[in-house]
Amino acid sequence: MTSDAAPVTTETPAPDRDRRRYLIASGVALWGAQLAVVAVPLTAVTELSVDARGTALLTATTAVAFMVLGLPVGAWLDRVRRRPVMITADLVRAATLATVPFADWLDALTFTHLWLVVAVNGIATVFFDLGTQSHLKDLAPADQLVRMNGRLATLTQTALICAPPLAGWAAGILTPAVVLAVTSAGYLWSATWLSRLRTPEPARARSAERRHIASDIRDGVVFVWRQPVLLTVLGSGCLVNFGIAAVTAVLPVYALDDLGWSPAQLGLYLGAGGVGGLAGAMTAERVARRLGVGPSLLVIGLVLCPVAALLPMTGSLVPGPIAALAWSLVLYKVGFDSVLMMSFRQAVTPSYLLGRVNGTMRVLLTGAVALGAGCAGAAAGVFGTSGSIIVAAVALGLAWVPVAVSPVSRMVALDGQS
């Protein structure tokens, strides 16, 4: 396999103020993305009278962008400085989103216009998210990766919990288009904070001869395949993503039709999961420090096994409040993993390969989401929605296996100490 020339790096540690600025920029962008998740379909429904097929198309467009572009964008990000790419992505998202309220004000908004905005934003988000995951290692030394990822995961879970209801409330008082205008301004704010970072970014490696992008993509895929830690992270993450996607794909029908819940009860159930995810992100560093990073992943995975078994019994043997607690513990695993799994990935991957590795992992993890949703739909057609929940519970219950059979289970620190 042809390898890149040794990368040129700078060893100057990033000051704390740059890490704070980075967290602010990332947090604002995360909130913007979650506000848009609600405001875009609301705009489609309220302003354009779009049906469920149209809103589904808008939702799927962003996921398709990651599936198609994750690998080449990850490879390209290892050739360039990542910070300017992230700033450009923020500016693109701000500019495109701003066209929606402007067109709405002129009474000229169309579904095609809205879809193009979602598509361009989805592409820009691929560049921003992969750049964010890769650039963090340039700012945080190895002994601070878990802490920084914990703070990022806390911001993510907070946005997931608070931003959607806030967007819905604001859209009801104002209009969804106004929420998108505020989101556009948020992306500008994120770009401003990123531009204020003063830590020099390491120069990326340049090959002696020009390599095709496919060769760089292959390097990332091969690195993941040959790295036991990354295979463990990928295997466990795919099982969790598969299970979560399988549940959420049928949950509205399962809860409202099969269990007879009201929308408010379903909202409380989902809210409990959000709280669990936030708790997982906030406590990951403390638990990992007490048990060791590898053993903590194994313990949390083993606890998830009996908890996941409660999900298919919701309503019949397990009352709603207990089921909500179980779902909260399932999402605790998601928040916990979002900190430690990313820290593992960053710790074992050289900075000049991070873009390719993050692209490879993101494509495969997103593929697990699509596969989980597809399998849930197929299982529901044959066995009913309860069959889909059983399939999801099996996947979630097996998430500990890749960790148990790998060296990760014995790692007490990110540097590989056993």
C-alpha positions in Angstrom: 0.0 0.0 0.0 1.4 3.4 -0.9 1.6 5.7 2.0 1.8 9.4 2.4 4.9 11.3 3.2 5.4 12.0 6.9 3.1 14.8 8.0 4.5 18.1 9.0 3.1 19.0 12.4 3.4 21.7 15.0 3.7 20.6 18.6 2.5 23.9 20.2 -0.4 22.9 22.6 -3.6 24.8 22.1 -4.4 27.3 24.8 -7.5 26.8 26.9 -9.2 29.8 25.3 -9.0 28.2 21.9 -10.6 25.1 23.2 -13.4 27.1 24.7 -13.9 29.0 21.4 -13.9 25.7 19.6 -16.6 24.3 21.9 -18.7 27.5 21.5 -18.5 27.3 17.7 -19.3 23.6 17.6 -22.2 24.0 20.1 -23.8 26.8 18.1 -23.5 24.8 15.0 -25.1 21.7 16.7 -28.0 23.8 18.0 -28.5 25.3 14.5 -28.6 21.8 13.0 -31.2 20.6 15.5 -33.3 23.8 15.1 -33.3 23.2 11.3 -34.4 19.6 11.8 -37.8 20.9 13.1 -38.0 24.2 11.3 -37.5 22.9 7.7 -40.3 20.3 7.7 -42.6 22.8 9.5 -41.9 25.3 6.8 -42.7 22.7 4.2 -46.0 21.8 5.8 -47.2 25.2 6.9 -46.0 27.3 4.0 -46.1 24.8 1.1 -48.7 22.2 2.3 -46.3 19.4 1.7 -47.4 15.8 2.6 -45.6 13.1 4.4 -43.7 12.0 1.3 -42.3 15.4 0.9 -41.1 15.7 4.5 -39.6 12.3 4.3 -37.6 13.3 1.2 -36.3 16.3 3.0 -35.3 14.2 6.0 -33.6 11.6 3.8 -31.6 14.1 1.8 -29.1 14.8 4.6 -28.5 11.2 5.4 -27.9 10.5 1.7 -25.2 13.2 1.7 -23.2 11.4 4.4 -23.6 8.0 2.6 -22.4 9.3 -0.7 -19.8 11.9 0.3 -18.4 10.6 3.6 -15.5 8.7 2.2 -14.2 11.2 -0.4 -14.7 14.2 1.9 -12.9 12.4 4.7 -10.0 11.6 2.4 -9.9 15.2 1.0 -9.8 16.7 4.5 -6.6 14.9 5.2 -5.0 16.9 2.4 -6.0 20.3 3.5 -6.3 22.5 6.6 -9.6 21.7 8.3 -10.4 24.9 10.0 -11.0 27.0 6.8 -13.2 24.2 5.5 -15.3 24.3 8.6 -15.6 28.1 8.4 -16.6 27.9 4.7 -19.2 25.2 5.6 -20.7 27.4 8.2 -20.9 30.4 5.8 -22.5 28.2 3.1 -25.1 26.9 5.5 -25.8 30.5 6.7 -26.2 31.8 3.2 -28.4 29.1 1.9 -30.7 29.0 4.9 -31.1 32.8 4.7 -32.7 32.4 1.3 -35.7 30.6 2.7 -37.2 33.4 4.9 -36.3 35.9 2.2 -38.2 33.8 -0.5 -41.1 33.3 2.0 -41.3 37.0 2.6 -41.5 37.6 -1.2 -44.1 34.8 -1.4 -41.8 33.0 -3.8 -40.8 29.9 -1.8 -41.2 26.5 -3.6 -40.6 23.0 -2.6 -37.8 22.7 -5.1 -36.1 25.7 -3.5 -36.5 24.2 0.0 -35.1 20.8 -1.1 -32.1 22.5 -2.8 -31.4 24.3 0.4 -31.6 21.1 2.4 -29.3 19.3 -0.1 -26.7 22.0 0.0 -26.9 22.2 3.8 -26.5 18.5 4.0 -23.4 18.6 1.8 -21.9 21.4 3.9 -22.7 19.5 7.1 -20.7 16.5 5.9 -17.6 18.8 5.5 -18.3 20.5 8.9 -19.0 17.4 10.9 -16.0 15.4 9.6 -13.8 18.4 10.0 -15.0 18.9 13.6 -14.3 15.3 14.5 -10.8 15.4 12.9 -9.7 18.9 14.0 -10.4 18.3 17.7 -7.2 16.3 18.0 -5.2 19.3 16.7 -6.4 21.3 19.7 -6.6 18.7 22.5 -3.7 16.5 23.7 -4.4 12.8 24.3 -5.0 13.2 28.0 -7.8 15.7 27.3 -9.6 13.9 24.5 -12.2 12.3 26.8 -12.9 15.6 28.6 -13.3 17.5 25.3 -15.4 14.8 23.7 -17.5 14.7 26.9 -18.2 18.4 26.6 -19.0 18.1 22.9 -21.3 15.2 23.6 -23.0 17.2 26.4 -23.6 20.0 24.0 -25.0 17.5 21.4 -27.4 15.9 23.9 -28.5 19.2 25.2 -29.3 20.3 21.6 -31.1 17.1 20.9 -33.3 17.6 24.0 -33.9 21.3 24.0 -33.6 22.6 20.4 -36.6 20.7 18.8 -39.2 21.8 21.3 -37.7 25.3 21.3 -37.9 25.4 17.5 -41.6 24.2 17.6 -42.5 26.8 20.3 -40.8 29.7 18.4 -42.3 28.6 15.1 -45.8 28.7 16.7 -45.2 32.2 18.0 -43.4 33.6 15.0 -43.1 31.4 11.8 -40.8 28.5 10.9 -39.1 30.7 8.3 -38.1 33.1 11.1 -36.6 30.2 13.0 -34.5 29.4 10.0 -33.3 33.0 9.8 -32.1 32.7 13.4 -30.4 29.4 12.6 -28.7 31.2 9.7 -27.4 33.8 12.1 -26.2 31.1 14.4 -24.0 29.6 11.7 -22.5 33.0 11.1 -21.7 33.2 14.8 -20.1 29.7 14.7 -17.9 30.8 11.8 -16.9 33.9 13.7 -15.7 31.9 16.7 -13.8 29.4 14.5 -12.0 32.3 12.9 -10.9 33.5 16.3 -8.8 30.4 17.0 -5.2 31.3 17.1 -3.5 27.9 17.5 -1.6 27.1 14.3 -3.1 24.1 12.5 -0.6 21.3 11.6 0.3 21.3 7.9 -1.0 18.3 6.1 1.3 15.7 4.4 2.0 16.1 0.7 2.8 13.0 -1.3 5.9 12.9 -3.5 3.6 12.3 -6.4 0.0 13.2 -6.9 -2.2 10.4 -5.7 -5.7 9.6 -6.8 -8.4 10.3 -4.1 -9.4 6.6 -4.3 -5.9 5.7 -2.9 -6.5 8.0 0.0 -9.9 6.5 0.6 -8.4 3.0 0.5 -5.8 4.0 3.1 -8.6 5.0 5.5 -10.6 1.9 5.0 -7.5 -0.4 5.4 -6.4 1.5 8.5 -9.8 0.8 10.1 -9.8 -2.8 9.0 -6.3 -3.4 10.5 -6.8 -1.5 13.7 -8.5 -3.8 16.4 -9.6 -0.8 18.5 -11.4 0.8 15.6 -13.0 -2.5 14.5 -14.3 -2.8 18.1 -15.7 0.7 18.1 -17.2 0.1 14.7 -18.8 -3.2 15.6 -20.3 -2.0 18.8 -21.4 1.3 17.4 -23.1 -0.4 14.4 -25.1 -2.7 16.7 -26.3 0.3 18.8 -27.1 2.4 15.8 -29.0 -0.5 14.2 -31.0 -1.0 17.4 -31.8 2.6 18.0 -32.9 3.1 14.3 -35.0 0.0 14.4 -36.9 1.3 17.5 -37.4 4.8 16.3 -38.5 3.8 12.9 -41.7 2.1 14.3 -42.0 3.8 17.7 -44.8 6.3 16.7 -47.0 3.5 15.3 -46.1 1.1 18.1 -46.8 3.7 20.8 -49.9 5.4 19.4 -51.6 2.5 17.7 -50.5 -0.7 19.4 -50.1 0.7 23.0 -52.8 3.4 22.8 -50.5 6.1 24.1 -51.3 9.8 23.5 -48.8 12.0 21.7 -48.0 13.6 25.1 -47.1 10.2 26.6 -44.9 9.5 23.6 -43.2 12.9 24.0 -42.5 12.1 27.7 -41.1 8.7 26.7 -38.8 10.3 24.1 -37.8 13.0 26.6 -36.7 10.4 29.1 -34.4 9.0 26.4 -32.9 12.5 25.9 -32.3 12.9 29.6 -30.5 9.5 29.6 -28.3 10.5 26.6 -27.3 13.7 28.3 -26.5 11.9 31.6 -24.4 9.4 29.6 -22.4 12.2 28.0 -21.9 14.1 31.3 -20.8 11.1 33.4 -18.6 9.2 30.8 -15.4 10.8 31.8 -16.0 10.1 35.5 -17.0 6.5 35.0 -14.1 5.8 32.6 -11.7 7.3 35.1 -13.1 5.1 37.9 -13.4 1.8 36.0 -11.0 2.3 33.1 -12.0 3.3 29.5 -12.3 -0.3 28.2 -13.9 -2.0 31.3 -16.4 0.8 31.5 -17.6 0.2 27.9 -17.9 -3.5 28.7 -19.9 -2.9 31.9 -22.3 -0.4 30.4 -22.8 -2.8 27.5 -23.6 -5.7 29.8 -26.1 -3.6 31.8 -27.8 -2.7 28.5 -28.5 -6.3 27.7 -31.3 -7.0 30.3 -32.6 -3.4 29.9 -33.0 -3.8 26.1 -35.0 -7.0 26.8 -37.7 -4.8 28.5 -38.4 -2.8 25.4 -40.6 -5.5 23.6 -42.6 -6.0 26.8 -43.7 -2.4 27.1 -47.4 -2.2 27.8 -48.0 -5.9 28.4 -45.6 -6.8 31.2 -43.8 -3.5 31.6 -45.8 -0.3 32.5 -45.1 2.9 30.7 -43.0 4.6 33.4 -40.7 1.6 33.7 -40.4 1.4 29.9 -39.4 5.1 29.8 -36.7 4.4 32.4 -35.5 1.5 30.3 -35.4 3.7 27.2 -33.5 6.3 29.2 -30.9 3.7 30.1 -30.6 2.7 26.5 -29.9 6.3 25.5 -27.5 6.6 28.4 -25.4 4.0 26.4 -25.6 6.2 23.3 -24.4 9.3 25.2 -21.7 7.4 27.0 -20.4 5.9 23.7 -20.5 9.2 21.9 -17.7 10.3 24.3 -15.6 7.2 24.7 -15.9 5.8 21.2 -14.9 9.0 19.6 -12.0 9.4 22.1 -10.7 5.9 21.1 -10.9 6.8 17.4 -9.0 10.0 17.9 -6.4 8.4 20.2 -5.4 5.5 17.9 -5.5 7.4 14.6 -2.7 9.7 13.4 -3.9 13.3 12.8 -3.1 13.1 9.1 -5.4 10.1 8.7 -8.3 11.3 10.9 -10.4 12.7 8.0 -10.3 9.4 6.1 -10.9 7.3 9.2 -13.8 9.5 10.4 -15.3 9.4 6.9 -15.1 5.6 6.8 -16.6 5.3 10.2 -19.4 7.8 9.5 -20.4 6.0 6.3 -20.6 2.6 8.0 -22.3 3.9 11.1 -24.9 5.8 9.0 -25.3 2.6 6.9 -26.2 0.7 10.2 -28.9 3.3 10.8 -30.4 2.8 7.3 -30.2 -1.0 7.7 -31.8 -0.9 11.1 -34.7 1.2 9.8 -35.1 -1.0 6.8 -35.1 -4.2 8.8 -37.6 -2.8 11.3 -39.9 -2.0 8.4 -39.5 -5.5 6.9 -40.0 -7.1 10.3 -43.1 -5.0 11.0 -44.6 -6.2 7.7 -44.2 -9.8 8.7 -44.4 -9.9 12.5 -46.0 -6.6 13.4 -44.3 -3.6 15.2 -43.6 -5.8 18.2 -41.4 -8.0 16.0 -39.4 -4.9 15.0 -38.8 -4.0 18.6 -37.6 -7.5 19.3 -35.1 -7.3 16.5 -33.9 -4.0 17.9 -33.6 -5.4 21.4 -31.4 -8.3 20.1 -29.0 -5.9 18.4 -28.8 -3.6 21.5 -28.3 -6.6 23.8 -25.3 -7.8 21.7 -23.5 -4.4 21.7 -21.1 -5.6 24.5 -19.8 -8.6 22.5 -17.3 -6.7 20.2 -15.8 -5.1 23.3 -15.6 -8.4 25.2 -13.7 -10.2 22.5 -11.2 -7.4 21.8 -8.2 -5.9 23.6 -10.3 -2.8 24.3 -11.9 -4.6 27.3 -8.6 -4.6 29.1 -7.5 -1.0 28.3 -7.7 1.2 31.3 -6.4 4.3 29.5 -6.5 5.6 25.9 -2.7 5.1 25.6 -3.3 1.3 25.6 -2.4 0.6 29.2 -3.9 -2.7 30.5 
